[in-house]
Each structure stands twice: as structure tokens, then as C-alpha cells.
Amino acid sequence: MNMGMLALLIPIIAVTGGFILQFMRLRERQQRLGSEQRAEFEALRDEILELKQRIQVLETIVTDEGFDVGRQINRMKGE
């Protein structure tokens, strides 16, 4: 291999190596962000499930006949 060819290959290898390193860092960052987003998604899903359960409890209380009787008694006390 002559010196001219070697002088041409060194920068090509350096530039290609730089691109490969940037690509690998980008993939690592994307995977890290993906796992963070997945964790945030799971937390939000759990919170939504908890809120749905609380809404069901409140709906049960409001539709209960005893709740309506309690409201009527409170209205009568205020009169």
C-alpha cells in the first residue's frame, strides 16, 4: 500500500468511525428515553385506574337511596 492510499484511508476511517460512534450514542439515548417513557406511561395508567375506581365509589354513594334520604334530612334541617 503506498503512502497516497494510506493518507486517503485514514480520514475515511476516522469519519466513518465518528459516524458509527454517534449512531451508537443515539441508539443508547433512544433506548433510555423509551424506558423512561414506558415508566411514565405505567405510572399514568395506574393513576387513571385508581381515579376510575374512586369515581365508581362516588357514583355508588350518590346513587344510594340512603344518600338521597340524607340530603332530604339536611334540606329539612335548613328550613
C-alpha atoms as one frame of an Amber mdcrd trajectory, in Angstrom:
protein
   0.000   0.000   0.000   1.525   3.310  -0.973   1.545   6.497   1.105  -1.109
   8.263  -1.014  -3.591   5.460  -0.471  -2.825   5.388   3.259  -3.262   9.145
   3.506  -6.702   8.766   1.894  -7.830   5.822   4.042  -7.000   7.378   7.433
  -9.520  10.274   7.178 -12.154   7.974   5.670 -11.781   5.545   8.578 -11.832
   8.404  11.113 -15.013   9.943   9.658 -16.719   6.554   9.398 -15.749   5.728
  12.992 -17.185   9.060  14.146 -20.481   8.338  12.414 -20.629   4.886  13.964
 -19.986   6.299  17.463 -22.682   8.975  17.021 -25.129   6.343  15.794 -24.407
   4.101  18.786 -24.856   7.006  21.234 -28.129   7.952  19.557 -29.466   4.398
  19.850 -28.483   4.253  23.518 -30.210   7.575  24.190 -33.361   6.436  22.366
 -33.482   3.238  24.406 -33.030   5.172  27.650 -35.771   7.633  26.713 -38.011
   4.749  25.670 -37.675   3.088  29.059 -38.343   6.415  30.827 -41.454   6.970
  28.719 -42.598   3.427  29.418 -42.238   4.007  33.175 -44.151   7.288  32.923
 -46.870   5.573  30.888 -47.220   2.846  33.522 -47.494   5.442  36.305 -50.157
   7.384  34.411 -52.096   4.206  33.637 -52.057   3.228  37.322 -53.258   6.697
  38.298 -56.111   6.537  35.781 -57.188   3.133  37.102 -57.177   4.488  40.660
 -59.247   7.515  39.618 -61.763   5.279  37.823 -62.178   3.215  40.987 -62.721
   6.366  43.042 -65.343   7.577  40.556 -67.167   4.247  40.837 -67.219   4.575
  44.622 -68.569   8.133  44.383 -71.230   7.058  41.874 -72.274   4.265  44.229
 -72.577   6.710  47.114 -74.565   9.258  45.103 -76.972   6.713  43.651 -77.538
   5.049  47.023 -81.015   5.646  48.469 -79.510   6.459  51.858 -77.597   9.361
  50.319 -80.827  10.825  48.944 -82.526  10.443  52.321 -79.584  12.188  53.961
 -79.888  15.103  51.544 -83.603  15.398  52.257 -82.958  15.440  56.008 -80.301
  18.117  55.588 -82.736  20.190  53.498 -85.399  19.860  56.170 -82.948  20.944
  58.881 -82.150  24.065  56.863 -85.807  25.087  56.556
